[in-house]
Amino acid sequence: MTPADVQARLDQLGFGTQIIFFESTTATSQQAADNIGCALGQIVKSICFLVKDHPVVVLTSGAERVDDRKIAALYGVGRKHVSAARGDDLVEIFGYPAGSVPPFPHRSPHIDVYIDRTLTRWEQLYAAGGAHNAIFPITLEQLQAATGAALSDVVKDAQSD
């Protein structure tokens, strides 16, 4: 999948937003924030997991880390059944390589999406646009509308780091 797929979905949703392309990489949250000129927390990270082979995307703030124990609890499984998607799985299941996974659309239609509550701190957010140098602006309300995801508590607590 490509940024064109992401832009087509944005257009279909009527959000009136365009993907922004940069000369330099936006593959990490810090690189994305530096390119946009925003706070690290305004970057929406799309972290991909497999829970007993079921694909899951967690959308969280660039300043946070996902707690795999909380993901396991959502599915009623042990932590050992939750693994980060990597390499070929990212492209084959989710449709994009590491550092470019957008919050939507994805290759597989059967992916659960969770939005972490930490994203409520910001009015304006920025998400990956399907390439290592592509970002688009989005609000939390638009993110929820596009993904159908409810807010969840899925990041590590400060004391658990």
C-alpha positions in Angstrom: 0.0 0.0 0.0 1.1 3.6 -0.6 0.4 7.2 0.5 -2.1 7.3 -2.4 -4.2 4.7 -0.6 -4.1 6.8 2.6 -5.0 10.0 0.7 -7.8 8.2 -1.1 -9.3 7.2 2.3 -8.8 10.7 3.7 -10.7 12.1 0.6 -13.4 9.4 1.0 -13.9 10.4 4.6 -14.2 14.1 3.6 -11.6 15.3 6.1 -10.2 17.9 3.7 -6.7 17.1 4.7 -3.6 16.4 2.5 -0.6 14.3 3.2 2.6 16.4 3.6 5.8 15.0 2.1 9.2 15.8 3.5 12.7 15.6 2.1 13.9 13.9 5.2 12.6 10.8 7.0 9.7 10.9 9.4 10.0 7.2 10.3 10.4 7.8 14.1 8.1 9.9 16.2 10.9 12.4 17.0 11.8 12.8 13.4 8.2 13.4 12.5 7.8 16.0 15.3 11.0 17.7 14.2 9.8 17.9 10.6 6.4 19.2 11.5 7.6 21.5 14.3 5.2 20.1 16.8 5.4 18.4 20.3 6.4 14.8 20.3 3.1 13.9 22.0 1.2 15.2 18.9 2.6 12.4 16.8 0.3 9.4 16.4 2.3 6.2 16.5 0.8 3.2 14.9 2.2 0.2 16.8 1.3 -3.1 15.2 0.9 -6.3 17.2 -0.1 -9.9 16.7 -2.3 -11.3 19.5 -2.4 -15.1 19.0 -1.9 -14.3 15.3 -4.7 -11.7 15.3 -3.6 -8.3 13.9 -3.9 -5.3 16.2 -2.9 -1.6 15.7 -2.5 0.6 18.8 -2.5 4.3 18.1 -0.7 6.2 20.8 1.2 9.4 21.4 4.8 9.6 20.1 5.8 10.3 23.7 4.4 7.1 25.1 5.2 3.4 25.1 2.6 0.6 24.6 2.3 -1.8 27.5 1.9 -5.3 26.0 0.4 -6.5 29.3 -2.5 -4.2 28.8 -3.0 -5.5 25.2 -2.9 -9.0 26.5 -5.6 -8.1 29.1 -7.9 -6.7 26.4 -7.9 -10.2 24.8 -7.8 -12.2 28.0 -4.5 -13.9 27.1 -1.1 -14.1 28.7 1.6 -11.6 27.7 3.5 -14.3 25.8 0.6 -14.3 23.2 1.3 -10.7 22.3 4.1 -9.9 19.9 5.2 -6.9 18.0 4.6 -7.3 14.2 7.9 -7.0 12.3 9.4 -7.2 8.9 7.3 -9.2 6.4 4.3 -9.3 8.7 4.1 -5.5 8.7 3.8 -5.4 4.9 1.8 -8.5 4.4 -0.8 -7.9 7.1 -0.8 -4.2 7.7 0.4 -3.1 4.2 3.3 -0.9 5.1 7.0 -1.1 6.3 8.1 0.0 9.7 8.1 3.7 10.2 5.3 4.4 7.7 2.2 2.6 9.1 -0.7 5.0 9.1 -3.7 4.6 11.4 -5.8 3.6 8.3 -6.3 2.0 5.8 -4.6 -1.4 6.2 -4.2 -4.4 3.9 -6.2 -6.8 6.1 -9.8 -5.7 6.8 -9.9 -7.6 10.1 -7.5 -5.5 12.2 -8.6 -4.3 15.7 -7.6 -0.7 16.3 -7.2 0.9 19.8 -6.6 4.6 20.4 -4.8 5.4 23.6 -6.3 8.0 25.9 -3.0 10.0 25.9 -4.0 11.4 22.5 -6.8 13.4 24.2 -4.2 15.9 25.4 -3.9 17.5 21.9 -6.3 19.3 19.6 -4.1 18.7 16.5 -2.4 15.4 15.8 -0.1 14.2 13.0 0.0 10.6 11.7 2.1 8.6 9.3 0.9 8.8 5.7 2.1 5.5 4.3 5.7 6.3 3.5 8.9 7.1 5.5 8.5 10.8 4.7 4.8 11.3 4.7 2.5 12.8 7.5 -1.0 14.1 7.6 -2.8 16.3 10.2 -5.8 14.8 11.9 -7.9 15.5 15.0 -8.8 12.9 17.6 -12.4 13.0 16.5 -11.4 12.3 12.9 -9.1 9.5 14.1 -12.0 7.9 16.0 -14.4 8.3 13.0 -12.0 6.8 10.6 -11.0 3.8 12.7 -14.2 3.2 14.7 -11.9 2.7 17.7 -12.8 3.7 21.2 -10.3 5.3 23.7 -8.4 2.7 25.7 -5.6 2.7 28.4 -2.8 0.8 26.6 0.4 2.6 27.5 2.9 2.0 30.2 2.3 3.7 33.5 5.1 6.1 34.5 6.0 3.8 37.5 6.2 0.7 35.3 9.1 1.9 33.1 
